[in-house]
Amino acid sequence: MTTNRAQRRSWDKYVSEARKVSATVDLGNEEIVVYVPSSAQMKQLGEASETDIWAQLRAILGTENAEKLEAVAGDAPITAIQALLSDILSDLGLADLPNS
């Protein structure tokens, strides 16, 4: 099905819509909001070792939010942290992308 020019969206609209997508993580004493990562963040995620969950989280959450999470979850079972990362990627619509 082809779309005529009048139905196409502008680049600014694509970016604006993507910036509205977020995931919230409740840390108990505060919440952090995670937005769809930039292409640079996704590159960092792809380059992070599969065994370094904290590098993956820093790529998606940003360093400051990852440090907040690590302060409350650093000694949590790895499966809980992996489930959280999986849920965040799913909430952001990134679960089916390569390297996620």
C-alpha angles and dihedrals in degrees: 000000000000124000121217121229094257090061096049119101127229124246090249090057092051090051093044092051093047092051090059093062114094145154125215123215117198109214094181097247094043143000128239123206118215121199131198104289124243121249088259091055091048089051089053090049091051091049094047114103113256087232095052103079091172092057088051091049092047088054093053102031100033123242097280095051092042089054090051090051093046090052090061101029106031093111096037120117111278091235091062091051091047090050090052092051090048092050092049092051090048093049090051092049093248102110095102097046119108113268093022 
